[in-house]
């Protein structure tokens, strides 16, 4: 009788364990050298849900740094996630070229897998066809909101710094035009400035040196009530350095984060326990800005976009698998973003293509602007006039 009861108990345990068998969520990011914030987001997801090779849920792989030269290898790496029978979701922390083809191949092998593409590098028309959900920072709404934020911070002029290669990109060119229109409507003088392309012969060092040399001249000519915005990350660090030291305003970077430009500009180093801890990072940056007496004149997003979206997309995808939520459920996505960015608010809208067709599974996102030394500006509560979305 005892043996029968033991056998029965073991059978029940076996049934329960089978019912609780974990599924896997694949995350693909760059390496520390290419996209540290996205990788840190994957590491955070592993802390929360465990690593797939140790009984947890997260399977994390990184794509090669030279992914353009090793595209077939990159595609094969992504597709290999579909060989895992427990795989339910694949999330691209950064959807580098090759993602579309990789998703197509996964669809052929495993149509049951949910495919999520963050920050796509490829044509929006192509990525929306193969992904269940696409997310990207909102360049268009921010074209208006950054100018509005600059005015709220005290600026009366707005300088847009870029170069021909960037302005050949549709979204960047459109954002520039939105910024110009917003300046006209909000009463700010719009100043357009060209700076060296960091991938040209002058390189990153030359491009940064140009900004360092020109900023005193620009401030003298246009005044310290000028807000500066650059489309390129390499230009951001010297801009921040000079704004902190000489004056002017800096609302936020092209892809805002407390780690975008600020550490190099202000000489900030982060300890291992601070990396990925955004409240600690923000506090350290804020302290440095206050020491420079630049509080109220410099801003950012309190949480890195790439870090936040990776962790939030994992949370959202679990609701898709566990609760039957639609991958394109925007309310669910915003809840997940808020969960891992306490204190910060998010907003956004569907991407609309050049023909005016709204894409139901493609969301453009933005976070509230945090002014260092002052706090949140409440930009996610500002209604962007509809006319700006139709600016060419």
Secondary structure, DSSP 8 states (H G I E B T S, - for coil): -HHHHHHHHHHHHHHHHHHT---EEEEEE--HHHHHHHHHHHHHHHHHH-BGGGTSSEEEEE--TTTTTTHHHHHHHHHHGGGSTTEEEEEESS--TTHHHHHHHHHHH-TTSEEEEES--S-HHHHHHH-SEEEEE-HHHHHHHHHHHHHHHT-SEEEEEE-HHHHTSHHHHHHHHHHHHHHHHHT-EEEEEE---TTSTTHHHHHHHHHHHHHHHHHHHH-TTEEEEESSHHHHHHHHHHHHHH--BB---TT--TTSSHHHHHT----TTTTT-HHHHHHHHHHHHHHTT-TTSBEE-SS-HHHHHHHHHHHHHHHHHHH---TT-HHHHHHHHHHTSTT--EEEEEEE-TTS-EEEEEEEEEE--EETTTEE--GGGS---GGGGG--
